Amino acid sequence: MRKPHCTNLPYMIWRVACVDGVLLLSFAQEMDPRDAPVTAWDRIRVRVNRCVYPSRWRPLLRRHRLQLSLKWPNLPPEARATGQDLA
């Protein structure tokens, strides 16, 4: 929340998108990111993506895939555990 005497808005996520398994965040307060070197905004984006599970960098573990396939047997084939996963 913005304090009454402040003129700046609080940090705010302006846009969220997902492209090729990467969560893309845009912040209202950041300047054009193409013109700047690595910024604190970039570090926030990296940290957020490191915490997302499953993701491109943290694939679903075999035991979690098995738990999902046992709990929801009607999942599409790409989400179900295979015999190879269970070995």
N, C-alpha and C positions, 0 to 999 in steps of 0.2 A: 504494500500500500504506500502511496506517496504521502510524505509528510506535508502538512499544510504550507510550510514555508519553502518547500523545495519546488523547483521549476522542472526538474527532470522526472521522467516517468520511471517507475521501477523496472528492473530487468524483465523483459517480456519476450516470449517466443512468438515470432511473427508468422512463421510458416513451418510446417512439418511435412516431409515427404519421404518416401522410401524408393530408392533407385538401386537396382542390382543388389539387394540385401543390405544396403547401407542406409541408416536413418539420417536424413538431412534436416538440419535445423537452421533456421534463419532468425536472427534476433533483431528486434526493432531498433535497438540503440547502435548497432554496428554500422560502420560506414561500408561502402562498396568493398566486399571481401577480395575482389580481384586486384585491387590497387595496393593492398597492404601485405606485409610479410606475415609470418605466423603470429597470431594474436591470442589473447585470452579466450576469445570466442572460439577459435579453432581448438584450443585445449579442452574447452567444455564439450565441443562436438565429439572429439576423440574419446573423452571419458565416458560420455553417454553411450557411444557405440560399443565401448568395451564392456559395459554393464548389461547390454541386451543379450538375452539367451533364449532360444538358440539364435545364432547369427552366422554370418559368413565366416567369422573368425572363431566362433565357439559353437561348433555343430552339436546337434542333439546327441547326448550320450546314449549308448546302447540300452542301458537299463531304463532310461526315461522313455525311449522309443518303445520298449517292451511294455512299460506301464501304460502308455497311451494306447497301444494296440489291444491290450487286455481290457482296458476300461471302455474303449470305444472301438469295437470290432468292425464297424462300418466305415472306418477311415479310408480315404483313397489309397491305392497301392503304394504310392511314393511316401506316405506317412506311416505305413505299417512296418513292424519289425519283420525281418526276414530270418530264415534259419541261420544265415551267415552272421546276422547281428546277434543271435542268441548264443552262438558258440563261445 
